[in-house]
């Protein structure tokens, strides 16, 4: 009996996308993440950020620790985006590009496994590793919250905010995998994801609001504002944003500013759209790339 080995150029349409293969690839990739230096480095970063926040809260207790809602709204709602983006960069930046850069994809593609199976397995593994970092960040804040307010003082908004954070994480990973599939060098995926999600989208959102005076519904950073927005006094649950116009006097000059608040339903739709479009686009690019 002879074994048939598929070359990287052999069509795999007859090879099914098996849930068992996806599970095996996910476990293998997740084990690689947990054993990697990047996991240890990111773990140290999250712990350091948590230690700094703990020290700040302890020092400015009267100004920050007023109510449990304000505590989680400012520290969780305003800070969780950092571990989300860093995790996506660390675990997803080279998920696909690394197969080309390190030449490992040439041997992997020789196995009777569809590329979609590889893509989905890597995505799930990156998501689980990233979610672990997000939950670690949450655990640090919960420990602080329990110290100041007691374990029974958890606001219900925190659970909703956590679900929105995990959805935002999936959307960021979708874009990261798209960039990783677009470039054959890992550095481009790392840099582009970090710049866009830490600075680029926020700057573009400000330009749309301040100059064009339009709702920035097409920017994912606008949707991510719902993570902290659920802790506000007036929660917008709708599918449309709320426009606020305010006027203030600077000397004798009247200055009018416009701001938008994304609805919870609107933010969910935007994040799901980003996830589906970017993840599928990354898969299409991965399917069409050739390994030499």
Backbone as numpy.savetxt, mean C-alpha at the origin, in Angstrom:
# Nx Ny Nz CAx CAy CAz Cx Cy Cz
10.33 -43.58 -19.51 9.47 -42.39 -19.51 10.36 -41.15 -19.51
10.06 -40.22 -20.37 10.85 -39.01 -20.49 10.07 -37.84 -19.94
10.78 -36.95 -19.30 10.13 -35.75 -18.74 10.22 -34.62 -19.73
9.14 -33.87 -19.85 9.09 -32.74 -20.77 9.29 -31.46 -19.98
10.29 -30.69 -20.37 10.57 -29.42 -19.71 10.21 -28.30 -20.66
9.36 -27.40 -20.18 8.94 -26.29 -21.03 10.02 -25.22 -21.06
10.34 -24.77 -22.25 11.28 -23.65 -22.37 10.53 -22.36 -22.11
11.24 -21.25 -21.85 10.57 -19.98 -21.58 9.67 -19.52 -22.71
9.88 -20.02 -23.93 9.08 -19.57 -25.05 7.96 -20.56 -25.39
7.85 -21.67 -24.64 6.83 -22.66 -24.92 5.47 -22.17 -24.43
4.42 -22.22 -25.26 3.09 -21.79 -24.82 2.62 -22.62 -23.63
1.97 -21.97 -22.67 1.49 -22.66 -21.49 -0.02 -22.57 -21.36
-0.71 -22.39 -22.45 -2.16 -22.25 -22.37 -2.81 -23.50 -21.82
-2.17 -24.66 -22.02 -2.76 -25.91 -21.55 -2.45 -26.18 -20.08
-1.58 -25.37 -19.48 -1.23 -25.55 -18.08 -2.19 -24.72 -17.24
-3.00 -25.32 -16.40 -3.99 -24.57 -15.63 -3.36 -23.76 -14.51
-4.06 -22.69 -14.11 -3.65 -21.92 -12.94 -4.17 -22.67 -11.72
-3.33 -23.42 -11.06 -3.72 -24.28 -9.96 -3.62 -23.54 -8.64
-4.66 -23.66 -7.82 -4.62 -23.05 -6.49 -3.54 -23.68 -5.63
-3.26 -24.96 -5.85 -2.19 -25.63 -5.11 -0.83 -25.06 -5.48
-0.62 -24.80 -6.78 0.64 -24.20 -7.21 0.78 -22.79 -6.66
-0.32 -22.03 -6.68 -0.29 -20.68 -6.13 0.08 -20.72 -4.65
-0.50 -21.66 -3.91 -0.22 -21.79 -2.49 1.24 -22.15 -2.24
1.77 -23.06 -3.04 3.17 -23.46 -2.88 4.11 -22.30 -3.18
3.83 -21.57 -4.26 4.67 -20.42 -4.61 4.57 -19.33 -3.54
3.35 -19.14 -3.01 3.17 -18.14 -1.96 3.98 -18.49 -0.72
3.92 -19.76 -0.31 4.66 -20.18 0.88 6.17 -20.07 0.65
6.62 -20.46 -0.53 8.04 -20.36 -0.84 8.51 -18.90 -0.83
7.75 -18.03 -1.50 8.15 -16.63 -1.58 8.05 -15.96 -0.22
7.03 -16.30 0.55 6.88 -15.71 1.88 8.02 -16.14 2.79
8.44 -17.40 2.67 9.58 -17.88 3.46 10.85 -17.14 3.07
10.99 -16.85 1.78 12.15 -16.08 1.34 12.13 -14.67 1.91
10.95 -14.05 1.95 10.83 -12.72 2.53 11.20 -12.73 4.01
10.67 -13.69 4.75 10.90 -13.74 6.19 12.36 -13.98 6.54
13.09 -14.64 5.65 14.50 -14.93 5.89 15.43 -13.86 5.33
14.88 -12.89 4.63 15.71 -11.91 3.94 16.14 -10.78 4.87
17.19 -10.09 4.45 17.67 -8.94 5.21 16.69 -7.79 5.14
15.96 -7.68 4.03 15.02 -6.57 3.88 13.90 -6.66 4.93
13.49 -7.90 5.27 12.46 -8.07 6.29 12.98 -7.60 7.64
14.21 -7.97 7.97 14.81 -7.54 9.23 14.98 -6.02 9.24
15.40 -5.45 8.11 15.59 -4.01 8.02 14.27 -3.27 8.20
13.23 -3.75 7.52 11.93 -3.09 7.62 11.34 -3.26 9.02
11.58 -4.43 9.60 11.13 -4.66 10.98 11.79 -3.66 11.92
13.08 -3.42 11.72 13.79 -2.45 12.56 13.26 -1.04 12.34
12.93 -0.72 11.09 12.41 0.62 10.80 11.06 0.84 11.49
10.16 -0.14 11.37 8.83 0.00 11.99 8.96 0.09 13.51
9.83 -0.72 14.10 10.03 -0.66 15.55 10.62 0.68 15.96
11.53 1.22 15.14 12.12 2.52 15.45 11.08 3.62 15.37
10.24 3.58 14.34 9.17 4.56 14.21 8.22 4.47 15.39
7.89 3.24 15.78 7.02 3.05 16.94 7.63 3.59 18.22
8.93 3.37 18.38 9.61 3.88 19.58 9.62 5.40 19.60
9.83 6.01 18.43 9.83 7.48 18.35 8.44 8.03 18.67
7.41 7.41 18.10 6.05 7.87 18.40 5.72 7.72 19.88
6.15 6.61 20.46 5.91 6.39 21.89 6.58 7.48 22.73
7.81 7.83 22.36 8.52 8.88 23.10 7.85 10.24 22.92
7.38 10.51 21.71 6.72 11.80 21.45 5.43 11.91 22.24
4.63 10.84 22.22 3.37 10.85 22.96 3.63 11.02 24.46
4.64 10.34 24.97 4.95 10.47 26.39 5.41 11.88 26.75
6.12 12.51 25.84 6.65 13.86 26.12 5.56 14.92 26.00
4.73 14.83 24.93 3.68 15.83 24.71 2.31 15.24 25.07
2.24 14.61 26.18 1.02 13.89 26.55 -0.21 14.79 26.56
-0.08 15.97 27.09 -1.23 16.86 27.16 -1.72 17.36 25.82
-0.81 17.44 24.83 -1.22 17.98 23.55 -1.71 16.93 22.57
-1.23 15.69 22.71 -1.59 14.65 21.76 -2.62 13.69 22.34
-2.36 13.25 23.55 -3.23 12.26 24.17 -4.38 12.97 24.87
-5.40 13.33 24.14 -6.58 13.97 24.70 -7.74 12.99 24.78
-8.11 12.42 23.66 -9.13 11.38 23.60 -8.60 10.21 22.77
-9.22 9.06 22.96 -8.77 7.91 22.18 -9.02 8.10 20.69
-10.09 8.82 20.35 -10.39 9.07 18.94 -9.33 9.97 18.32
-8.93 11.02 19.03 -7.89 11.91 18.52 -6.54 11.21 18.46
-6.29 10.33 19.43 -5.02 9.61 19.46 -4.86 8.73 18.23
-5.84 7.87 17.96 -5.75 6.97 16.82 -5.93 7.72 15.49
-6.72 8.77 15.52 -6.90 9.54 14.29 -5.63 10.22 13.83
-4.84 10.73 14.77 -3.61 11.44 14.40 -2.45 10.49 14.13
-2.26 9.51 15.02 -1.08 8.63 14.89 -1.31 7.48 13.91
-2.46 6.84 13.98 -2.73 5.75 13.04 -3.18 6.30 11.69
-4.20 7.16 11.69 -4.71 7.71 10.43 -3.68 8.51 9.67
-2.80 9.21 10.41 -1.81 10.03 9.74 -0.47 9.35 9.51
-0.24 8.19 10.15 1.08 7.58 10.05 1.14 6.23 9.40
0.00 5.55 9.22 0.05 4.18 8.71 0.48 4.12 7.25
0.34 5.23 6.51 0.74 5.23 5.10 2.24 4.98 4.94
3.04 5.34 5.94 4.49 5.15 5.85 4.86 3.67 5.84
4.43 2.86 6.82 4.75 1.42 6.72 4.11 0.74 5.53
2.98 1.24 5.07 2.34 0.65 3.88 3.22 0.83 2.65
3.65 2.06 2.41 4.46 2.34 1.23 5.82 1.68 1.33
6.45 1.75 2.49 7.77 1.12 2.66 7.69 -0.39 2.46
6.64 -1.01 2.98 6.48 -2.46 2.82 6.29 -2.82 1.36
5.48 -2.04 0.65 5.27 -2.30 -0.77 6.56 -2.16 -1.56
7.37 -1.16 -1.20 8.64 -0.96 -1.89 9.61 -2.10 -1.59
9.70 -2.50 -0.33 10.65 -3.54 0.08 10.29 -4.90 -0.51
9.00 -5.24 -0.50 8.60 -6.59 -0.89 8.08 -6.70 -2.32
7.68 -5.59 -2.91 7.13 -5.66 -4.26 7.98 -5.00 -5.33
8.97 -4.19 -4.91 9.75 -3.44 -5.88 10.50 -4.30 -6.87
10.99 -5.45 -6.41 11.75 -6.32 -7.31 11.09 -7.69 -7.49
9.81 -7.78 -7.15 9.13 -9.07 -7.23 9.16 -9.65 -8.64
8.98 -8.79 -9.64 9.00 -9.24 -11.03 10.31 -8.85 -11.71
10.75 -7.61 -11.48 11.98 -7.15 -12.11 13.18 -7.99 -11.68
13.15 -8.51 -10.45 14.25 -9.33 -9.98 14.42 -10.61 -10.77
13.31 -11.14 -11.32 13.39 -12.35 -12.13 14.19 -12.10 -13.41
14.11 -10.87 -13.94 14.88 -10.52 -15.14 16.31 -10.12 -14.76
16.43 -9.33 -13.70 17.74 -8.82 -13.33 18.67 -9.93 -12.85
18.14 -10.86 -12.06 18.95 -11.94 -11.50 18.97 -13.20 -12.36
18.26 -13.16 -13.49 18.21 -14.28 -14.43 17.52 -15.52 -13.85
16.85 -15.37 -12.70 16.19 -16.53 -12.11 14.91 -16.89 -12.85
14.30 -15.90 -13.50 13.05 -16.18 -14.21 13.23 -17.14 -15.37
14.43 -17.18 -15.96 14.67 -18.08 -17.09 14.49 -19.53 -16.66
14.94 -19.87 -15.47 14.81 -21.24 -14.99 13.40 -21.50 -14.44
12.82 -20.48 -13.81 11.47 -20.65 -13.27 10.46 -20.85 -14.37
10.63 -20.12 -15.47 9.69 -20.24 -16.57 9.85 -21.55 -17.33
10.92 -22.29 -17.07 11.09 -23.58 -17.70 10.24 -24.66 -17.05
9.63 -24.35 -15.91 8.78 -25.31 -15.22 7.35 -25.24 -15.77
6.59 -26.31 -15.64 5.19 -26.30 -16.12 4.29 -25.48 -15.21
4.57 -24.20 -15.12 3.80 -23.28 -14.28 3.48 -22.04 -15.11
2.23 -21.64 -15.10 1.87 -20.45 -15.84 2.40 -19.20 -15.15
2.66 -18.19 -15.94 3.18 -16.95 -15.36 2.16 -16.31 -14.43
0.88 -16.48 -14.74 -0.16 -15.92 -13.87 -0.07 -16.54 -12.48
0.26 -17.82 -12.41 0.42 -18.49 -11.12 1.58 -17.89 -10.34
2.69 -17.65 -11.02 3.86 -17.04 -10.39 3.52 -15.63 -9.90
2.83 -14.87 -10.74 2.49 -13.49 -10.43 1.58 -13.42 -9.20
0.54 -14.25 -9.19 -0.41 -14.24 -8.08 0.26 -14.71 -6.79
1.10 -15.76 -6.88 1.79 -16.24 -5.70 2.70 -15.20 -5.10
3.45 -14.50 -5.94 4.33 -13.44 -5.46 3.53 -12.28 -4.86
2.40 -11.97 -5.48 1.59 -10.86 -4.98 1.04 -11.18 -3.59
0.51 -12.37 -3.42 -0.05 -12.76 -2.12 1.04 -12.77 -1.05
2.21 -13.30 -1.39 3.31 -13.35 -0.42 3.74 -11.93 -0.02
3.86 -11.04 -1.01 4.23 -9.66 -0.71 3.17 -8.97 0.14
1.91 -9.30 -0.14 0.82 -8.69 0.64 0.85 -9.17 2.09
1.05 -10.46 2.29 1.08 -11.00 3.65 2.26 -10.44 4.45
3.43 -10.35 3.82 4.60 -9.80 4.50 4.38 -8.32 4.83
3.78 -7.59 3.91 3.51 -6.16 4.15 2.45 -5.97 5.21
1.40 -6.80 5.18 0.35 -6.70 6.19 0.90 -6.96 7.58
1.89 -7.84 7.69 2.51 -8.11 8.98 3.14 -6.85 9.56
3.77 -6.05 8.69 4.38 -4.80 9.15 3.33 -3.78 9.57
2.24 -3.73 8.82 1.15 -2.81 9.17 0.55 -3.20 10.52
0.34 -4.49 10.75 -0.22 -4.96 12.01 0.76 -4.74 13.17
2.07 -4.83 12.90 3.05 -4.52 13.92 2.97 -3.06 14.33
2.83 -2.18 13.35 2.67 -0.76 13.64 1.40 -0.51 14.46
0.32 -1.23 14.12 -0.92 -1.10 14.87 -0.75 -1.61 16.30
-0.03 -2.71 16.46 0.18 -3.27 17.80 0.91 -2.29 18.71
1.87 -1.56 18.15 2.60 -0.56 18.94 1.66 0.54 19.40
0.80 1.01 18.50 -0.15 2.05 18.87 -1.19 1.54 19.86
-1.61 0.28 19.70 -2.57 -0.29 20.64 -1.97 -0.38 22.05
-0.69 -0.71 22.12 -0.02 -0.77 23.43 -0.01 0.62 24.08
0.27 1.64 23.28 0.24 3.00 23.81 -1.18 3.41 24.22
-2.14 3.07 23.35 -3.52 3.41 23.65 -4.04 2.73 24.90
-3.66 1.46 25.09 -4.08 0.73 26.28 -3.49 1.35 27.54
-2.28 1.87 27.42 -1.63 2.49 28.58 -2.34 3.78 29.00
-2.74 4.59 28.02 -3.33 5.88 28.32 -4.85 5.83 28.52
-5.53 4.93 27.81 -6.99 4.93 27.84 -7.60 3.63 28.35
-6.80 2.58 28.49 -7.35 1.30 28.89 -7.68 0.45 27.69
-7.68 -0.85 27.88 -7.90 -1.77 26.76 -9.31 -1.72 26.22
-10.26 -1.20 27.00 -11.66 -1.17 26.56 -12.02 0.11 25.83
-11.06 0.97 25.58 -11.36 2.28 24.99 -11.03 2.33 23.51
-11.21 1.23 22.79 -10.93 1.22 21.36 -12.13 1.77 20.59
-11.94 2.79 19.77 -13.07 3.30 18.97 -13.39 2.37 17.82
-14.67 2.29 17.46 -15.07 1.41 16.36 -14.47 1.88 15.04
-14.13 3.16 14.96 -13.55 3.68 13.72 -12.21 3.03 13.39
-11.52 2.54 14.43 -10.21 1.94 14.20 -10.31 0.68 13.35
-11.32 -0.13 13.58 -11.51 -1.35 12.79 -11.77 -1.01 11.32
-12.62 -0.01 11.08 -12.90 0.41 9.71 -11.65 0.99 9.07
-10.90 1.76 9.81 -9.67 2.35 9.29 -8.65 1.27 8.94
-8.60 0.21 9.75 -7.68 -0.90 9.46 -8.06 -1.58 8.15
-9.34 -1.81 7.93 -9.78 -2.44 6.67 -9.44 -1.55 5.48
-9.63 -0.25 5.63 -9.27 0.68 4.55 -7.75 0.67 4.32
-6.98 0.54 5.38 -5.52 0.50 5.26 -5.08 -0.74 4.50
-5.69 -1.88 4.79 -5.34 -3.12 4.11 -5.74 -3.07 2.63
-6.85 -2.41 2.33 -7.24 -2.23 0.94 -6.27 -1.29 0.22
-5.88 -0.23 0.90 -4.90 0.70 0.32 -3.57 0.00 0.09
-3.17 -0.88 0.99 -1.95 -1.67 0.83 -2.01 -2.51 -0.45
-3.15 -3.15 -0.69 -3.31 -3.96 -1.91 -3.20 -3.08 -3.15
-3.79 -1.88 -3.10 -3.72 -0.98 -4.25 -2.29 -0.51 -4.51
-1.56 -0.20 -3.45 -0.17 0.23 -3.60 0.68 -0.92 -4.16
0.44 -2.13 -3.69 1.18 -3.28 -4.20 0.84 -3.54 -5.67
-0.41 -3.31 -6.06 -0.76 -3.45 -7.47 0.06 -2.53 -8.34
0.18 -1.27 -7.93 1.00 -0.31 -8.68 2.47 -0.70 -8.64
2.94 -1.20 -7.50 4.34 -1.61 -7.37 4.65 -2.77 -8.31
3.76 -3.75 -8.40 3.97 -4.87 -9.30 3.91 -4.41 -10.76
3.10 -3.41 -11.05 3.08 -2.86 -12.41 4.43 -2.26 -12.76
4.98 -1.44 -11.86 6.29 -0.84 -12.11 7.38 -1.91 -12.19
7.26 -2.94 -11.34 8.25 -4.01 -11.34 8.19 -4.81 -12.64
7.00 -4.94 -13.23 6.86 -5.64 -14.51 7.28 -4.77 -15.67
7.17 -3.45 -15.48 7.48 -2.52 -16.56 8.97 -2.40 -16.79
9.75 -2.46 -15.71 11.20 -2.30 -15.81 11.89 -3.62 -15.48
13.02 -3.86 -16.10 13.79 -5.07 -15.84 14.90 -4.84 -14.82
14.89 -3.66 -14.20 15.85 -3.34 -13.15 15.10 -3.01 -11.88
15.46 -3.66 -10.79 14.72 -3.50 -9.54 14.73 -2.08 -9.02
15.83 -1.37 -9.24 15.97 -0.02 -8.69 14.87 0.91 -9.18
14.46 0.76 -10.45 13.41 1.63 -10.98 12.09 1.40 -10.26
11.76 0.15 -9.99 10.53 -0.14 -9.26 10.56 0.42 -7.85
11.70 0.29 -7.17 11.85 0.83 -5.82 11.64 2.34 -5.81
12.41 3.02 -6.67 12.44 4.49 -6.64 11.10 5.07 -7.08
10.53 4.53 -8.16 9.29 5.10 -8.69 8.15 4.94 -7.70
8.04 3.78 -7.07 6.98 3.57 -6.09 7.13 4.50 -4.90
8.35 4.62 -4.39 8.58 5.47 -3.23 8.28 6.93 -3.53
8.74 7.42 -4.67 8.53 8.83 -5.02 7.06 9.13 -5.23
6.37 8.27 -5.98 4.96 8.54 -6.30 4.09 8.51 -5.06
4.24 7.49 -4.23 3.31 7.33 -3.11 3.70 8.14 -1.88
4.95 8.54 -1.77 5.34 9.37 -0.65 5.23 10.86 -0.95
5.45 11.25 -2.22 5.45 12.66 -2.57 4.62 12.97 -3.82
4.82 12.21 -4.87 4.28 12.56 -6.18 2.78 12.73 -6.23
2.04 11.74 -5.75 0.59 11.80 -5.81 0.04 12.94 -4.95
0.65 13.17 -3.81 0.19 14.27 -2.93 0.39 15.62 -3.60
1.55 15.81 -4.26 1.79 17.07 -4.97 0.82 17.24 -6.13
0.56 16.17 -6.87 -0.39 16.25 -7.97 -1.79 16.55 -7.46
-2.15 15.99 -6.33 -3.45 16.28 -5.74 -3.58 17.75 -5.37
-2.53 18.32 -4.79 -2.56 19.74 -4.42 -2.68 20.62 -5.66
-2.01 20.24 -6.74 -2.09 21.02 -7.97 -3.51 21.00 -8.52
-4.14 19.85 -8.53 -5.51 19.75 -9.04 -6.49 20.56 -8.21
-6.30 20.53 -6.90 -7.23 21.24 -6.02 -6.98 22.74 -6.03
-5.72 23.16 -5.92 -5.40 24.58 -5.78 -5.48 25.33 -7.11
-5.04 24.69 -8.20 -4.99 25.39 -9.48 -6.21 25.08 -10.35
-6.50 23.80 -10.52 -7.62 23.43 -11.39 -8.96 23.52 -10.68
-8.97 23.55 -9.36 -10.19 23.64 -8.57 -11.15 22.48 -8.85
-10.61 21.29 -9.04 -11.44 20.12 -9.30 -11.18 19.06 -8.24
-12.12 18.16 -8.10 -11.97 17.07 -7.13 -10.94 16.07 -7.65
-9.91 15.77 -6.89 -8.85 14.86 -7.36 -9.22 13.38 -7.19
-10.37 12.99 -7.72 -10.85 11.63 -7.52 -9.97 10.60 -8.22
-9.18 11.03 -9.19 -8.34 10.09 -9.92 -6.98 9.83 -9.26
-6.74 10.44 -8.11 -5.47 10.30 -7.41 -5.68 9.40 -6.19
-4.86 8.37 -6.06 -5.07 7.40 -4.99 -4.76 7.99 -3.62
-3.91 9.00 -3.55 -3.65 9.64 -2.26 -4.90 10.32 -1.72
-5.76 10.76 -2.62 -7.05 11.35 -2.22 -7.93 10.29 -1.57
-7.94 9.08 -2.15 -8.72 7.99 -1.58 -8.16 7.54 -0.25
-6.84 7.56 -0.10 -6.21 7.10 1.14 -6.52 8.02 2.32
-6.99 9.24 2.04 -7.33 10.16 3.13 -8.51 9.65 3.95
-9.27 8.68 3.40 -10.38 8.12 4.17 -9.88 7.30 5.36
-8.62 6.84 5.32 -8.08 6.06 6.44 -8.09 6.88 7.72
-7.75 8.15 7.61 -7.82 9.03 8.77 -9.14 9.78 8.86
-9.84 9.87 7.73 -11.09 10.61 7.71 -12.20 9.98 8.53
-12.12 8.67 8.76 -13.18 8.00 9.53 -13.17 8.42 10.99
-12.10 9.05 11.45 -12.03 9.48 12.83 -12.61 10.88 13.02
-13.06 11.52 11.95 -13.61 12.86 12.05 -15.00 12.87 12.66
-15.47 14.06 12.97 -16.80 14.19 13.59 -17.92 13.99 12.58
-17.70 14.43 11.34 -18.72 14.26 10.29 -18.15 13.36 9.20
-18.53 12.10 9.23 -18.01 11.13 8.27 -18.87 11.15 7.01
-18.21 11.28 5.87 -18.89 11.24 4.58 -18.88 9.79 4.09
-20.02 9.13 4.13 -20.11 7.72 3.74 -20.38 7.56 2.25
-20.58 8.64 1.53 -21.08 8.56 0.16 -20.03 8.21 -0.88
-20.51 8.16 -2.12 -19.67 7.87 -3.28 -19.12 9.13 -3.93
-19.38 10.28 -3.33 -18.91 11.54 -3.90 -18.25 12.36 -2.80
-17.23 13.11 -3.20 -16.53 13.95 -2.24 -17.31 15.19 -1.89
-16.95 15.79 -0.77 -17.60 17.02 -0.30 -16.63 18.18 -0.47
-17.11 19.21 -1.12 -16.30 20.39 -1.38 -16.51 21.42 -0.29
-15.42 21.98 0.21 -15.48 23.02 1.24 -14.74 24.25 0.74
-15.43 25.39 0.76 -14.84 26.67 0.34 -14.75 27.58 1.55
-13.57 28.06 1.83 -13.37 28.95 2.98 -12.66 30.22 2.52
-13.02 31.32 3.17 -12.43 32.62 2.82 -11.84 33.25 4.07
-10.63 33.77 3.94 -9.99 34.44 5.05 -9.34 35.73 4.57
-9.23 36.68 5.47 -8.65 37.97 5.14 -7.18 38.00 5.55
-6.32 38.31 4.59 -4.90 38.52 4.85 -4.63 40.00 4.61
-4.67 40.74 5.71 -4.60 42.20 5.55 -5.91 42.70 4.94
-5.79 43.33 3.77 -6.97 43.78 3.04 -7.32 42.87 1.88
-6.60 41.76 1.77 -6.81 40.84 0.65 -7.62 39.64 1.12
-8.62 39.31 0.33 -9.46 38.15 0.63 -8.89 36.93 -0.10
-8.60 35.87 0.65 -8.04 34.65 0.08 -9.06 33.52 0.24
-9.39 32.89 -0.89 -10.35 31.80 -0.89 -9.64 30.48 -1.15
-9.87 29.53 -0.30 -9.26 28.21 -0.45 -10.35 27.17 -0.64
-10.01 26.15 -1.43 -10.95 25.07 -1.72 -10.34 23.75 -1.27
-11.12 22.94 -0.61 -10.65 21.62 -0.17 -11.74 20.59 -0.45
-11.31 19.34 -0.60 -12.24 18.24 -0.87 -12.04 17.16 0.18
-13.13 16.56 0.59 -13.10 15.43 1.51 -13.70 14.23 0.81
-12.91 13.19 0.65 -13.38 11.99 -0.05 -14.40 11.23 0.80
-15.42 10.70 0.13 -16.37 9.85 0.81 -15.79 8.46 1.03
-16.28 7.77 2.05 -15.77 6.43 2.34 -16.03 5.49 1.16
-17.25 5.52 0.64 -17.57 4.69 -0.52 -16.75 5.07 -1.73
-16.53 6.36 -1.92 -15.72 6.84 -3.05 -14.28 6.35 -2.93
-13.72 6.45 -1.72 -12.35 5.99 -1.52 -12.20 4.51 -1.78
-13.18 3.71 -1.35 -13.12 2.27 -1.58 -13.14 1.96 -3.07
-14.01 2.64 -3.81 -14.10 2.42 -5.26 -12.79 2.79 -5.95
-12.19 3.92 -5.56 -10.94 4.37 -6.18 -9.82 3.37 -5.90
-9.71 2.90 -4.67 -8.64 1.97 -4.32 -8.82 0.62 -5.01
-10.05 0.14 -5.11 -10.30 -1.11 -5.83 -9.96 -0.95 -7.31
-10.32 0.19 -7.89 -10.02 0.44 -9.30 -8.51 0.45 -9.54
-7.76 1.12 -8.66 -6.30 1.13 -8.78 -5.74 -0.28 -8.67
-6.25 -1.06 -7.73 -5.76 -2.42 -7.53 -6.00 -3.27 -8.77
-7.21 -3.26 -9.29 -7.57 -4.11 -10.43 -6.80 -3.69 -11.68
-6.78 -2.40 -11.97 -6.16 -1.92 -13.21 -4.65 -2.14 -13.19
-4.00 -1.76 -12.10 -2.54 -1.87 -12.06 -2.08 -3.33 -11.97
-2.78 -4.14 -11.17 -2.38 -5.53 -11.03 -2.55 -6.29 -12.34
-3.66 -6.05 -13.03 -3.89 -6.72 -14.32 -2.91 -6.23 -15.37
-2.62 -4.91 -15.36 -1.65 -4.38 -16.33 -0.27 -4.96 -16.09
0.12 -5.12 -14.82 1.39 -5.73 -14.52 1.46 -7.17 -14.96
0.35 -7.90 -14.81 0.30 -9.30 -15.25 0.42 -9.41 -16.76
-0.26 -8.51 -17.49 -0.17 -8.52 -18.95 1.26 -8.27 -19.40
1.93 -7.32 -18.78 3.33 -7.03 -19.13 4.22 -8.22 -18.82
3.99 -8.86 -17.69 4.78 -10.02 -17.30 4.57 -11.18 -18.27
3.36 -11.35 -18.73 3.06 -12.43 -19.68 3.78 -12.20 -21.02
3.96 -10.94 -21.39 4.53 -10.65 -22.71 6.05 -10.53 -22.72
6.65 -10.40 -21.53 8.10 -10.25 -21.48 8.79 -11.56 -21.86
9.94 -11.45 -22.50 10.72 -12.62 -22.89 11.97 -12.70 -22.02
12.30 -13.92 -21.63 13.53 -14.18 -20.86 14.62 -14.65 -21.81
15.71 -13.96 -21.78 16.84 -14.31 -22.67 18.02 -14.80 -21.84
